[in-house]
Amino acid sequence: MMNYDVLVVGAGPVGSTFARYMALNGFKVGVLEKKKEIGVPLQCAGLLGKQIKNVNPLPDELIINQVYGAYLHSPSDNELKVSKNEPQAYVLDRVGYDKFLAQLAVDAGADLFLNHRVKDVDIKNGHVYMNKDKREMSAKIIIGADGYNSLISEKVSNKSYKTPKQVQAAQFLVNFKQDLFDTDYVHLHVRAALSPGFLWTIPLSESTARIGLFGNSDYHYLNNILKDFLNHNTIFGEYSILKKYYGMIPVYNSKKKLVNNRCLLLGDAASQVKPTTGGGLIMGFKCAKIAADITSKALDNDNIGNLTDYESEYQNKFRKELSMQRRLQNLFKTLSDSDLDYMFDKLKEKGAEKIISEYGDMDSQSPLVKELIKNGLLFTILPKILSRRILSLWK
Ligand SMILES: Cc1cc2nc3c(=O)[nH]c(=O)nc-3n(C[C@H](O)[C@H](O)[C@H](O)COP(=O)(O)OP(=O)(O)OC[C@H]3O[C@@H](n4cnc5c(N)ncnc54)[C@H](O)[C@@H]3O)c2cc1C
């Protein structure tokens, strides 16, 4: 039987990043991936905030496009334009990025096993069982980085939070007959029917875009909204759908248990996803670093009891922002289309585009919310009852 210090289940971006850190720290690392090709099929819009550059390597060849701002659209298409002079986000070749991160892990010394679907784990004794020739491997520590539909999460988490709750997401790669897009901007559309999800248009070129959405509905419904959006948008004209993608976005859960015996959870498997945007990469990478530091220490000290520090460090670092985002999201859920239209109208009238441009950040919304409260702007535009709820976010 093959023995490792650490076995990582899932060679997604987060699992590969963790594996790289551990291999660089000198440990014997194995990565088990059920797919035969990393990253395929694509299940991502590939939009990452600028801070990715401080969090994980990102080669220029994998950046399709740099984004300076966004047009935010209300249900009746009232528009807010927010932008900065520097790039705020990057549109990635996400399949290429998953492959790149897996290769970095291999270059650092990790063993990557493709086509190895994990069927079961024994988190007490550190055994992993695969379908491949009924193979078994063992490790001192097992990492569940196996995505939204995590098998390992079933073993680790407390009863009511075994697999992360999730919402559905759909995306089309669309080619338009004529040039339509300013590639410096993405478009985000809010609608009560999708809330707290939203619809996005992320240009890859002047005539090609990833158009997708997430929301608390089934694929059929999301598909219809996307088709409706394409067919009823007067600027689009003729188009062809080159590809359709479907995926799931886990719902962040502050009570989810992430460590049990010799096993810990990372990335989507741990519901480490921003509630407001559904983005999981940057946060997953940050958690991979925390997890690698703590796992290395536990192995050095030969004390797996130390693994629980991962949970507390993760909570200390992210709980406040994530809980605020979740409450903001819940608040948005209560707004009707006409509330949203009214809100956009008033924000524009009161000059909020400037404030949003200055304080808006894809990855952290609390600075913007605080600024809007400070300026009294939210209180002039939202019905009194909602203002009170927002205020309670800071109590
Ligand atoms: C439509 C859509 C758009 C998105 N857009 C963005 C975005 O723009 N920006 C952003 O930051 N995030 C986005 N996300 C979220 C992002 O894709 C995830 O947060 C990210 O992929 C999580 O990485 P991960 O490594 O934790 O999991 P995954 O990427 O899901 O990787 C898990 C890996 O584990 C493997 N695996 C699963 N089970 C087993 C098993 N039993 N045995 C072996 N291997 C297994 C899988 O094959 C997979 O390779 C989007 C998600 C969706 C669905």
The ligand as an SDF file (V2000), in Angstrom:
LIG
                    3D

 53 58  0  0  0  0  0  0  0  0999 V2000
  -20.9730   28.8470  -13.1950 C   0  0  0  0  0  0  0  0  0  0  0  0
  -19.9550   29.1570  -12.1300 C   0  0  0  0  0  0  0  0  0  0  0  0
  -19.2450   30.3400  -12.2070 C   0  0  0  0  0  0  0  0  0  0  0  0
  -18.2630   30.6400  -11.2350 C   0  0  0  0  0  0  0  0  0  0  0  0
  -17.5560   31.7880  -11.3980 N   0  0  0  0  0  0  0  0  0  0  0  0
  -16.5680   32.0780  -10.5140 C   0  0  0  0  0  0  0  0  0  0  0  0
  -15.7630   33.2380  -10.6950 C   0  0  0  0  0  0  0  0  0  0  0  0
  -15.9350   33.9920  -11.6550 O   0  0  0  0  0  0  0  0  0  0  0  0
  -14.7850   33.4880   -9.7620 N   0  0  0  0  0  0  0  0  0  0  0  0
  -14.5440   32.6480   -8.7000 C   0  0  0  0  0  0  0  0  0  0  0  0
  -13.6560   32.9290   -7.8750 O   0  0  0  0  0  0  0  0  0  0  0  0
  -15.2890   31.5320   -8.5340 N   0  0  0  0  0  0  0  0  0  0  0  0
  -16.2820   31.2210   -9.3990 C   0  0  0  0  0  0  0  0  0  0  0  0
  -17.0150   30.0740   -9.2440 N   0  0  0  0  0  0  0  0  0  0  0  0
  -16.7050   29.2050   -8.1000 C   0  0  0  0  0  0  0  0  0  0  0  0
  -15.4390   28.3920   -8.3620 C   0  0  0  0  0  0  0  0  0  0  0  0
  -15.5170   27.7390   -9.6050 O   0  0  0  0  0  0  0  0  0  0  0  0
  -15.2140   27.3860   -7.2230 C   0  0  0  0  0  0  0  0  0  0  0  0
  -15.2770   28.0680   -5.9880 O   0  0  0  0  0  0  0  0  0  0  0  0
  -13.8620   26.6690   -7.3520 C   0  0  0  0  0  0  0  0  0  0  0  0
  -13.8500   25.8340   -8.4820 O   0  0  0  0  0  0  0  0  0  0  0  0
  -13.5770   25.8400   -6.1100 C   0  0  0  0  0  0  0  0  0  0  0  0
  -12.3790   25.1330   -6.2740 O   0  0  0  0  0  0  0  0  0  0  0  0
  -12.1360   23.7420   -5.5160 P   0  0  0  0  0  0  0  0  0  0  0  0
  -10.7500   23.3310   -5.8840 O   0  0  0  0  0  0  0  0  0  0  0  0
  -12.5390   23.8660   -4.1080 O   0  0  0  0  0  0  0  0  0  0  0  0
  -13.2150   22.7500   -6.1460 O   0  0  0  0  0  0  0  0  0  0  0  0
  -13.4050   22.2320   -7.6430 P   0  0  0  0  0  0  0  0  0  0  0  0
  -12.9150   23.2290   -8.6170 O   0  0  0  0  0  0  0  0  0  0  0  0
  -14.8250   21.7970   -7.7350 O   0  0  0  0  0  0  0  0  0  0  0  0
  -12.4600   20.9620   -7.7290 O   0  0  0  0  0  0  0  0  0  0  0  0
  -12.7820   19.7590   -7.0660 C   0  0  0  0  0  0  0  0  0  0  0  0
  -12.0440   18.6170   -7.7540 C   0  0  0  0  0  0  0  0  0  0  0  0
  -12.2840   17.4100   -7.0310 O   0  0  0  0  0  0  0  0  0  0  0  0
  -12.5100   16.3600   -7.9510 C   0  0  0  0  0  0  0  0  0  0  0  0
  -13.2800   15.3370   -7.2540 N   0  0  0  0  0  0  0  0  0  0  0  0
  -14.5590   15.4290   -6.8020 C   0  0  0  0  0  0  0  0  0  0  0  0
  -14.9290   14.2760   -6.1830 N   0  0  0  0  0  0  0  0  0  0  0  0
  -13.8650   13.4420   -6.2440 C   0  0  0  0  0  0  0  0  0  0  0  0
  -13.6230   12.1090   -5.7980 C   0  0  0  0  0  0  0  0  0  0  0  0
  -14.5620   11.4190   -5.1450 N   0  0  0  0  0  0  0  0  0  0  0  0
  -12.4050   11.5530   -6.0290 N   0  0  0  0  0  0  0  0  0  0  0  0
  -11.4330   12.2480   -6.6880 C   0  0  0  0  0  0  0  0  0  0  0  0
  -11.6130   13.5060   -7.1530 N   0  0  0  0  0  0  0  0  0  0  0  0
  -12.8080   14.1040   -6.9360 C   0  0  0  0  0  0  0  0  0  0  0  0
  -13.2840   17.0510   -9.0780 C   0  0  0  0  0  0  0  0  0  0  0  0
  -13.2000   16.2860  -10.2660 O   0  0  0  0  0  0  0  0  0  0  0  0
  -12.5600   18.3870   -9.1720 C   0  0  0  0  0  0  0  0  0  0  0  0
  -11.4640   18.3280  -10.0570 O   0  0  0  0  0  0  0  0  0  0  0  0
  -18.0170   29.7500  -10.1660 C   0  0  0  0  0  0  0  0  0  0  0  0
  -18.7480   28.5560  -10.0800 C   0  0  0  0  0  0  0  0  0  0  0  0
  -19.7070   28.2600  -11.0360 C   0  0  0  0  0  0  0  0  0  0  0  0
  -20.4740   26.9780  -10.9250 C   0  0  0  0  0  0  0  0  0  0  0  0
  1  2  1  0
  2  3  1  0
  2 52  2  0
  3  4  2  0
  4  5  1  0
  4 50  1  0
  5  6  2  0
  6  7  1  0
  6 13  1  0
  7  8  2  0
  7  9  1  0
  9 10  1  0
 10 11  2  0
 10 12  1  0
 12 13  2  0
 13 14  1  0
 14 15  1  0
 14 50  1  0
 15 16  1  0
 16 17  1  0
 16 18  1  0
 18 19  1  0
 18 20  1  0
 20 21  1  0
 20 22  1  0
 22 23  1  0
 23 24  1  0
 24 25  2  0
 24 26  1  0
 24 27  1  0
 27 28  1  0
 28 29  2  0
 28 30  1  0
 28 31  1  0
 31 32  1  0
 32 33  1  0
 33 34  1  0
 33 48  1  0
 34 35  1  0
 35 36  1  0
 35 46  1  0
 36 37  1  0
 36 45  1  0
 37 38  2  0
 38 39  1  0
 39 40  1  0
 39 45  2  0
 40 41  1  0
 40 42  2  0
 42 43  1  0
 43 44  2  0
 44 45  1  0
 46 47  1  0
 46 48  1  0
 48 49  1  0
 50 51  2  0
 51 52  1  0
 52 53  1  0
M  END
$$$$
